[in-house]
Amino acid sequence: MNPAYATADHTFTVPLDHRTPDGPTLQVFAREVADPARADEELPWLLYLQGGPGGKSPRPSAGSPGWLRHALKTHRVLLLDQRGTGRSSPVTARSVARFDSPGRLADHLAHFRADAIVADAELIRRELCGDTPWETLGQSYGGFLTLTYLSHAPQGLRACYVTGGLPGLTATADDVYARTYPRVRDRVLDFYARYPQDAPRLRKIADLLAAEDVRLPDGDRFTPRRLRTLGLVLGMGDGFERLHWLLDEALDGEGELTGTFLHQVMSLTGFADNPLFAVLQETLYGQGDGPTDWAAARALADLPQFAEDADPLLLTGEMMYPWMFREISGLRPFADAADLLAARTDWPPLYDPRRLAANEVPLAAVVYHDDMYVDAGLSLRTAREVGATRVWVTNEWEHDGLSASGDGVLARLMEMAAGRA
Protein backbone atom coordinates (compact mmCIF):
# COMPACT_ATOMS: atom_id res chain seq x y z
CA MET A 1 0.00 0.00 0.00
CA ASN A 2 1.31 3.46 -0.87
CA PRO A 3 1.77 5.88 2.03
CA ALA A 4 -0.88 8.55 2.35
CA TYR A 5 1.69 11.33 2.07
CA ALA A 6 5.17 11.90 0.71
CA THR A 7 7.11 13.88 3.29
CA ALA A 8 10.51 15.50 3.64
CA ASP A 9 11.94 17.15 6.74
CA HIS A 10 13.72 20.51 6.56
CA THR A 11 15.72 22.34 9.21
CA PHE A 12 16.75 25.97 8.79
CA THR A 13 19.15 28.10 10.79
CA VAL A 14 17.66 31.54 11.47
CA PRO A 15 18.81 34.52 13.53
CA LEU A 16 17.21 34.91 16.94
CA ASP A 17 16.94 38.60 16.02
CA HIS A 18 16.69 39.19 12.27
CA ARG A 19 17.97 42.74 12.79
CA THR A 20 21.32 41.27 13.94
CA PRO A 21 21.89 38.32 11.58
CA ASP A 22 25.37 37.63 12.96
CA GLY A 23 24.05 37.10 16.49
CA PRO A 24 22.59 34.02 18.21
CA THR A 25 20.63 31.59 16.05
CA LEU A 26 17.72 29.18 16.29
CA GLN A 27 16.86 25.99 14.44
CA VAL A 28 13.47 26.10 12.71
CA PHE A 29 11.88 22.86 11.54
CA ALA A 30 9.31 22.41 8.77
CA ARG A 31 7.85 19.31 7.14
CA GLU A 32 7.16 19.23 3.41
CA VAL A 33 4.09 17.21 2.46
CA ALA A 34 2.97 16.16 -1.03
CA ASP A 35 0.61 13.73 -2.68
CA PRO A 36 2.78 10.67 -3.46
CA ALA A 37 1.38 10.60 -6.98
CA ARG A 38 2.59 14.18 -7.58
CA ALA A 39 5.69 14.29 -5.40
CA ASP A 40 8.04 14.79 -8.36
CA GLU A 41 6.01 17.57 -9.96
CA GLU A 42 6.70 21.29 -9.73
CA LEU A 43 3.76 22.41 -7.59
CA PRO A 44 3.01 25.74 -5.95
CA TRP A 45 3.78 25.89 -2.23
CA LEU A 46 1.21 26.44 0.52
CA LEU A 47 2.66 27.44 3.89
CA TYR A 48 0.50 26.43 6.85
CA LEU A 49 0.55 28.91 9.74
CA GLN A 50 -0.59 27.18 12.90
CA GLY A 51 -2.86 28.73 15.51
CA GLY A 52 -1.77 29.43 19.04
CA PRO A 53 0.49 31.20 19.74
CA GLY A 54 2.91 28.54 20.86
CA GLY A 55 1.47 25.57 18.97
CA LYS A 56 3.40 23.28 16.67
CA SER A 57 2.16 22.34 13.22
CA PRO A 58 0.03 19.20 12.84
CA ARG A 59 1.73 15.90 12.03
CA PRO A 60 0.37 14.23 8.88
CA SER A 61 -1.31 10.87 9.34
CA ALA A 62 -4.09 8.80 7.85
CA GLY A 63 -6.48 10.77 10.06
CA SER A 64 -5.22 14.21 9.02
CA PRO A 65 -7.89 16.87 8.44
CA GLY A 66 -9.62 17.16 5.10
CA TRP A 67 -8.09 20.55 4.37
CA LEU A 68 -4.66 18.94 4.00
CA ARG A 69 -5.92 16.33 1.54
CA HIS A 70 -7.67 19.08 -0.42
CA ALA A 71 -4.56 21.27 -0.51
CA LEU A 72 -2.42 18.41 -1.78
CA LYS A 73 -4.54 18.10 -4.91
CA THR A 74 -2.90 21.24 -6.24
CA HIS A 75 -0.09 22.22 -3.85
CA ARG A 76 2.96 21.13 -1.97
CA VAL A 77 2.31 21.97 1.70
CA LEU A 78 4.88 23.16 4.25
CA LEU A 79 3.92 22.46 7.86
CA LEU A 80 5.99 24.96 9.85
CA ASP A 81 6.83 24.54 13.52
CA GLN A 82 7.00 28.22 14.43
CA ARG A 83 10.09 29.19 16.40
CA GLY A 84 9.95 27.89 19.97
CA THR A 85 7.48 25.08 19.18
CA GLY A 86 7.71 21.42 18.21
CA ARG A 87 11.17 20.75 16.77
CA SER A 88 12.04 24.44 16.31
CA SER A 89 14.39 25.22 19.22
CA PRO A 90 11.49 24.54 21.59
CA VAL A 91 10.91 26.87 24.52
CA THR A 92 10.16 24.76 27.58
CA ALA A 93 10.35 25.08 31.35
CA ARG A 94 13.63 23.18 31.18
CA SER A 95 15.16 25.15 28.31
CA VAL A 96 14.64 28.53 29.98
CA ALA A 97 16.52 27.43 33.09
CA ARG A 98 19.78 28.46 31.37
CA PHE A 99 18.89 32.16 31.59
CA ASP A 100 20.52 33.78 34.59
CA SER A 101 18.01 36.60 35.02
CA PRO A 102 14.34 37.30 34.29
CA GLY A 103 15.39 40.30 32.18
CA ARG A 104 17.49 38.21 29.83
CA LEU A 105 14.72 35.63 29.53
CA ALA A 106 12.15 38.35 28.78
CA ASP A 107 14.42 39.83 26.10
CA HIS A 108 14.77 36.35 24.58
CA LEU A 109 11.02 35.68 24.60
CA ALA A 110 10.35 39.05 22.96
CA HIS A 111 11.82 37.54 19.77
CA PHE A 112 9.04 34.95 19.40
CA ARG A 113 6.26 37.19 18.13
CA ALA A 114 4.66 37.46 14.70
CA ASP A 115 7.30 39.72 13.15
CA ALA A 116 10.06 37.20 13.88
CA ILE A 117 7.97 34.26 12.64
CA VAL A 118 7.28 36.08 9.37
CA ALA A 119 10.99 36.86 8.94
CA ASP A 120 11.71 33.14 9.45
CA ALA A 121 9.10 32.29 6.83
CA GLU A 122 10.65 34.64 4.28
CA LEU A 123 14.11 33.17 4.85
CA ILE A 124 12.66 29.68 4.37
CA ARG A 125 10.72 30.71 1.26
CA ARG A 126 13.86 32.05 -0.39
CA GLU A 127 15.70 28.80 0.35
CA LEU A 128 12.90 26.61 -0.99
CA CYS A 129 11.38 28.76 -3.73
CA GLY A 130 13.91 31.39 -4.66
CA ASP A 131 12.04 34.46 -5.88
CA THR A 132 8.75 32.63 -6.39
CA PRO A 133 5.98 33.75 -4.00
CA TRP A 134 3.93 31.16 -2.16
CA GLU A 135 0.47 30.93 -0.65
CA THR A 136 -0.39 30.79 3.05
CA LEU A 137 -3.15 29.22 5.11
CA GLY A 138 -3.48 30.85 8.53
CA GLN A 139 -5.64 29.21 11.20
CA SER A 140 -6.57 31.44 14.16
CA TYR A 141 -3.29 33.07 15.30
CA GLY A 142 -2.01 32.06 11.87
CA GLY A 143 -4.32 34.78 10.53
CA PHE A 144 -2.59 37.32 12.76
CA LEU A 145 0.70 36.13 11.24
CA THR A 146 -0.80 36.54 7.77
CA LEU A 147 -1.60 40.21 8.35
CA THR A 148 1.93 40.75 9.67
CA TYR A 149 3.27 38.98 6.56
CA LEU A 150 1.21 41.21 4.28
CA SER A 151 2.49 44.23 6.20
CA HIS A 152 6.19 43.33 6.14
CA ALA A 153 6.81 41.16 3.08
CA PRO A 154 3.87 41.07 0.66
CA GLN A 155 6.25 40.34 -2.22
CA GLY A 156 6.59 36.82 -0.85
CA LEU A 157 2.88 36.07 -1.13
CA ARG A 158 0.71 34.98 -4.05
CA ALA A 159 -2.56 34.42 -2.15
CA CYS A 160 -3.59 34.08 1.49
CA TYR A 161 -6.35 32.13 3.22
CA VAL A 162 -7.38 32.92 6.82
CA THR A 163 -9.71 30.89 9.01
CA GLY A 164 -10.99 32.52 12.19
CA GLY A 165 -8.04 34.86 12.57
CA LEU A 166 -8.38 38.41 11.27
CA PRO A 167 -6.99 40.59 14.09
CA GLY A 168 -7.93 44.12 14.96
CA LEU A 169 -5.11 46.12 13.41
CA THR A 170 -5.01 48.73 16.16
CA ALA A 171 -6.85 46.85 18.92
CA THR A 172 -5.06 46.81 22.27
CA ALA A 173 -5.23 43.96 24.72
CA ASP A 174 -7.75 46.02 26.71
CA ASP A 175 -9.93 46.39 23.61
CA VAL A 176 -9.79 42.65 22.97
CA TYR A 177 -10.74 41.53 26.50
CA ALA A 178 -13.52 44.10 26.80
CA ARG A 179 -15.10 42.28 23.86
CA THR A 180 -14.08 38.76 24.85
CA TYR A 181 -15.51 38.41 28.36
CA PRO A 182 -19.16 38.93 27.30
CA ARG A 183 -18.76 36.24 24.64
CA VAL A 184 -17.25 33.84 27.16
CA ARG A 185 -20.10 34.55 29.59
CA ASP A 186 -22.67 33.81 26.91
CA ARG A 187 -20.87 30.62 25.89
CA VAL A 188 -20.80 29.34 29.48
CA LEU A 189 -24.49 30.10 29.93
CA ASP A 190 -25.23 28.26 26.67
CA PHE A 191 -23.26 25.31 28.02
CA TYR A 192 -25.35 25.30 31.20
CA ALA A 193 -28.54 25.49 29.11
CA ARG A 194 -27.47 22.38 27.22
CA TYR A 195 -26.23 20.53 30.33
CA PRO A 196 -28.10 22.07 33.30
CA GLN A 197 -26.75 19.45 35.71
CA ASP A 198 -23.22 20.71 35.14
CA ALA A 199 -23.83 24.12 36.75
CA PRO A 200 -24.39 22.73 40.28
CA ARG A 201 -21.67 20.13 39.67
CA LEU A 202 -19.09 22.81 38.88
CA ARG A 203 -20.20 24.85 41.89
CA LYS A 204 -19.83 21.79 44.12
CA ILE A 205 -16.33 21.13 42.78
CA ALA A 206 -15.34 24.78 43.25
CA ASP A 207 -16.61 24.78 46.85
CA LEU A 208 -14.68 21.59 47.55
CA LEU A 209 -11.48 23.09 46.14
CA ALA A 210 -11.95 26.25 48.21
CA ALA A 211 -12.36 24.22 51.39
CA GLU A 212 -9.65 21.57 50.91
CA ASP A 213 -6.03 21.38 49.77
CA VAL A 214 -6.49 19.25 46.65
CA ARG A 215 -3.38 18.37 44.64
CA LEU A 216 -3.07 17.43 40.99
CA PRO A 217 -0.80 14.49 40.07
CA ASP A 218 2.16 16.85 39.46
CA GLY A 219 1.82 18.39 42.93
CA ASP A 220 0.18 21.66 41.88
CA ARG A 221 -2.64 22.80 44.11
CA PHE A 222 -6.00 22.57 42.35
CA THR A 223 -7.88 25.80 43.04
CA PRO A 224 -11.27 27.18 41.99
CA ARG A 225 -9.59 29.62 39.62
CA ARG A 226 -7.67 26.83 37.91
CA LEU A 227 -10.94 24.91 37.61
CA ARG A 228 -12.46 27.89 35.81
CA THR A 229 -9.76 27.85 33.12
CA LEU A 230 -11.40 24.69 31.75
CA GLY A 231 -13.71 27.09 29.92
CA LEU A 232 -10.96 27.46 27.31
CA VAL A 233 -12.36 24.43 25.45
CA LEU A 234 -15.84 25.89 24.96
CA GLY A 235 -14.98 27.77 21.77
CA MET A 236 -14.40 24.60 19.75
CA GLY A 237 -17.07 22.64 17.93
CA ASP A 238 -16.86 19.72 20.35
CA GLY A 239 -16.07 21.86 23.39
CA PHE A 240 -19.41 21.50 25.16
CA GLU A 241 -19.25 17.72 24.95
CA ARG A 242 -15.57 17.54 25.97
CA LEU A 243 -16.26 19.54 29.12
CA HIS A 244 -19.51 17.72 29.91
CA TRP A 245 -17.96 14.26 29.74
CA LEU A 246 -14.97 15.46 31.75
CA LEU A 247 -17.32 16.62 34.50
CA ASP A 248 -19.38 13.45 34.19
CA GLU A 249 -16.49 11.51 35.76
CA ALA A 250 -15.32 14.23 38.14
CA LEU A 251 -16.85 12.94 41.38
CA ASP A 252 -16.99 9.44 42.81
CA GLY A 253 -19.83 7.92 44.83
CA GLU A 254 -18.54 9.56 48.02
CA GLY A 255 -18.34 13.03 46.53
CA GLU A 256 -14.55 13.03 46.16
CA LEU A 257 -12.68 14.05 43.01
CA THR A 258 -11.62 11.08 40.93
CA GLY A 259 -8.07 10.35 39.82
CA THR A 260 -9.23 10.36 36.21
CA PHE A 261 -10.59 13.88 36.54
CA LEU A 262 -7.50 15.21 38.31
CA HIS A 263 -5.19 13.74 35.68
CA GLN A 264 -7.18 15.23 32.82
CA VAL A 265 -7.34 18.65 34.50
CA MET A 266 -3.57 18.58 34.94
CA SER A 267 -3.10 17.82 31.23
CA LEU A 268 -5.65 20.38 30.02
CA THR A 269 -4.49 23.27 32.21
CA GLY A 270 -0.78 22.58 32.78
CA PHE A 271 0.81 24.05 29.60
CA ALA A 272 3.61 21.51 29.89
CA ASP A 273 3.90 21.09 26.12
CA ASN A 274 3.05 24.65 25.02
CA PRO A 275 4.14 27.26 27.61
CA LEU A 276 4.48 29.88 24.87
CA PHE A 277 0.70 29.81 24.49
CA ALA A 278 0.44 31.35 27.95
CA VAL A 279 3.57 33.48 27.80
CA LEU A 280 2.70 35.16 24.49
CA GLN A 281 -1.08 35.35 24.81
CA GLU A 282 -1.14 39.07 25.65
CA THR A 283 2.17 40.10 24.11
CA LEU A 284 0.74 39.40 20.64
CA TYR A 285 -1.35 42.57 21.11
CA GLY A 286 1.63 44.72 22.10
CA GLN A 287 2.32 47.54 19.64
CA GLY A 288 3.81 50.98 20.27
CA ASP A 289 4.51 52.35 23.73
CA GLY A 290 1.55 51.00 25.72
CA PRO A 291 2.12 48.00 28.03
CA THR A 292 -0.36 45.13 27.99
CA ASP A 293 -0.15 45.16 31.81
CA TRP A 294 -2.07 41.90 32.41
CA ALA A 295 -5.14 43.23 30.60
CA ALA A 296 -7.26 40.10 31.10
CA ALA A 297 -6.74 40.18 34.88
CA ARG A 298 -7.59 43.88 35.11
CA ALA A 299 -10.75 43.40 33.08
CA LEU A 300 -11.84 40.42 35.19
CA ALA A 301 -11.59 42.45 38.41
CA ASP A 302 -14.33 44.77 37.13
CA LEU A 303 -16.81 42.00 36.25
CA PRO A 304 -18.84 40.87 39.30
CA GLN A 305 -20.53 38.15 37.24
CA PHE A 306 -17.13 36.45 37.04
CA ALA A 307 -16.50 36.48 40.80
CA GLU A 308 -15.49 33.09 42.20
CA ASP A 309 -18.49 33.08 44.57
CA ALA A 310 -21.00 34.09 41.88
CA ASP A 311 -23.81 31.71 40.99
CA PRO A 312 -23.77 30.30 38.41
CA LEU A 313 -20.01 29.92 38.38
CA LEU A 314 -18.65 31.44 35.17
CA LEU A 315 -15.62 29.80 33.59
CA THR A 316 -12.91 31.80 31.85
CA GLY A 317 -11.63 31.37 28.30
CA GLU A 318 -8.46 32.20 26.38
CA MET A 319 -7.18 34.53 29.10
CA MET A 320 -3.92 34.33 31.00
CA TYR A 321 -3.47 35.68 34.53
CA PRO A 322 -0.43 36.48 36.70
CA TRP A 323 -1.36 33.81 39.27
CA MET A 324 -0.99 31.09 36.63
CA PHE A 325 2.75 31.73 36.44
CA ARG A 326 3.10 31.17 40.19
CA GLU A 327 0.71 28.26 40.67
CA ILE A 328 1.22 26.11 37.56
CA SER A 329 4.52 24.23 37.63
CA GLY A 330 4.98 24.28 33.84
CA LEU A 331 4.75 28.09 33.83
CA ARG A 332 6.60 28.90 37.06
CA PRO A 333 10.04 29.34 35.41
CA PHE A 334 8.52 32.10 33.25
CA ALA A 335 6.86 34.07 36.05
CA ASP A 336 9.20 37.04 36.50
CA ALA A 337 9.89 37.28 32.77
CA ALA A 338 6.14 37.30 32.07
CA ASP A 339 5.76 40.26 34.43
CA LEU A 340 8.49 42.10 32.54
CA LEU A 341 6.83 41.36 29.20
CA ALA A 342 3.52 42.69 30.55
CA ALA A 343 5.28 45.94 31.52
CA ARG A 344 7.22 46.31 28.25
CA THR A 345 6.58 49.52 26.29
CA ASP A 346 8.86 49.21 23.25
CA TRP A 347 6.99 46.71 21.10
CA PRO A 348 7.51 47.25 17.36
CA PRO A 349 4.36 47.54 15.23
CA LEU A 350 3.09 44.27 13.79
CA TYR A 351 0.76 45.72 11.14
CA ASP A 352 1.18 48.50 8.60
CA PRO A 353 -2.32 49.96 7.99
CA ARG A 354 -1.18 52.02 5.01
CA ARG A 355 0.44 49.08 3.24
CA LEU A 356 -2.51 46.84 4.07
CA ALA A 357 -4.97 49.36 2.64
CA ALA A 358 -3.04 49.20 -0.63
CA ASN A 359 -2.71 45.42 -0.54
CA GLU A 360 -3.06 43.62 -3.87
CA VAL A 361 -2.44 40.03 -2.71
CA PRO A 362 -5.75 38.12 -2.80
CA LEU A 363 -6.87 37.48 0.78
CA ALA A 364 -9.85 35.21 1.43
CA ALA A 365 -11.02 34.86 5.02
CA VAL A 366 -13.78 33.11 6.91
CA VAL A 367 -15.10 34.87 10.00
CA TYR A 368 -17.02 32.69 12.44
CA HIS A 369 -19.96 34.78 13.60
CA ASP A 370 -20.02 33.26 17.10
CA ASP A 371 -16.25 32.85 17.55
CA MET A 372 -15.43 32.84 21.27
CA TYR A 373 -11.74 33.60 20.77
CA VAL A 374 -11.51 36.14 17.92
CA ASP A 375 -13.99 38.98 17.87
CA ALA A 376 -16.05 38.98 14.67
CA GLY A 377 -16.59 42.74 14.86
CA LEU A 378 -12.86 43.46 14.92
CA SER A 379 -12.32 40.94 12.12
CA LEU A 380 -14.90 42.55 9.87
CA ARG A 381 -13.47 46.00 10.53
CA THR A 382 -10.06 44.72 9.46
CA ALA A 383 -11.54 43.17 6.33
CA ARG A 384 -12.81 46.61 5.32
CA GLU A 385 -9.37 48.12 5.91
CA VAL A 386 -7.31 45.63 3.89
CA GLY A 387 -7.25 45.74 0.11
CA ALA A 388 -8.04 42.70 -2.09
CA THR A 389 -9.93 41.02 0.78
CA ARG A 390 -13.01 38.86 0.44
CA VAL A 391 -14.82 37.63 3.56
CA TRP A 392 -17.26 34.84 4.24
CA VAL A 393 -19.21 35.13 7.51
CA THR A 394 -20.79 31.95 8.86
CA ASN A 395 -22.15 30.44 12.08
CA GLU A 396 -22.09 26.91 10.69
CA TRP A 397 -18.84 26.16 12.56
CA GLU A 398 -17.01 27.26 15.65
CA HIS A 399 -13.36 28.32 15.79
CA ASP A 400 -12.14 24.93 14.54
CA GLY A 401 -14.16 25.04 11.32
CA LEU A 402 -11.06 24.48 9.16
CA SER A 403 -10.65 20.94 10.50
CA ALA A 404 -14.28 20.28 11.44
CA SER A 405 -15.58 21.03 7.94
CA GLY A 406 -13.49 18.43 6.14
CA ASP A 407 -12.29 20.20 3.01
CA GLY A 408 -15.24 22.61 2.89
CA VAL A 409 -13.70 25.75 4.39
CA LEU A 410 -10.40 25.68 2.52
CA ALA A 411 -12.06 24.71 -0.77
CA ARG A 412 -14.38 27.70 -0.58
CA LEU A 413 -11.59 30.12 0.41
CA MET A 414 -9.51 28.99 -2.55
CA GLU A 415 -12.45 29.61 -4.86
CA MET A 416 -12.98 33.05 -3.31
CA ALA A 417 -9.33 34.05 -3.72
CA ALA A 418 -9.47 32.97 -7.35
CA GLY A 419 -12.60 35.04 -7.90
CA ARG A 420 -14.82 32.03 -8.54
CA ALA A 421 -17.04 32.21 -5.45
C-alpha angles and dihedrals in degrees: 000000000000117000116257092238140023108224138184127185122225130190122192131191111225133175116260085224113028089202089066104040093174093059132084117328140211133209114237120196128204132172121218114215128190140164104265090228091058101031094116095048126100100249131171115259125243115196114207114215110200125220123244124059098252099023126127123228118268119268113236117243140148087276096051116138121275093246090069093051089048093049092050091061089075108007147051106235127215114203104202124201098210114229112288095023136092109340095345104103088295119223108224138157088261097047094053092055089086092070111097097205139027089238094059091046091050091050089051094049091049087072094065100075131109097278092058093045091052091049088052090050092052092050089050093046092054091050094048103031108019108209095344114113120228137206127250135211112200120192116196106311085018086071090056087053090050093057090048089050092051089049098049108027114011090153088074094059132081099174136346133212121196127189117193095334118097104134128209102260095216100019115130124213088258090055091050097050093044085062097037103056095061090052091050091049091052092047092052091048089050088052091053090048090055095042106024092172090064095066095066090037092057091045090051091050092048092050090049091051091049092052101041139044099244118180130204118224091266092054098256115138112249107225134178091253092053088049089055092057088072085084087081090087095058095086094066125087093250095033098108092053094044091054094042094053091044089056091043089071097035100102131043127215091278095052095256125132112261125235089237092057094046092050093050093047090052091052096044097046104028102083089209093144100034112031090153088069088067098034095052100034095103099023089068087072094051113116129149123352102323119103119226087224097190092302096180092055093048092050092048092055090063096051112084091184087068095052114129091239095048119117120252094035109236118214122216128235137203093346128122123208134195092244090062091067091055100039104038112073094211091057100037095092088059098049103103093037090051089055090052092049090051089054096045116121104179102076113149116233115269098196132046106209093191094052091043092052088056094043116141100178109108108251119188117184138178117213116199106221094213098036109155094198107039118042112239092207093057090045093053091047089054091049089058091050098050121076123233091021126145120186134199115197117200141160093196091101139027125230093300095058093125092067098026094056097058104222094333101100098044093042091055094045091052090052090049094050089050091051094246099113 
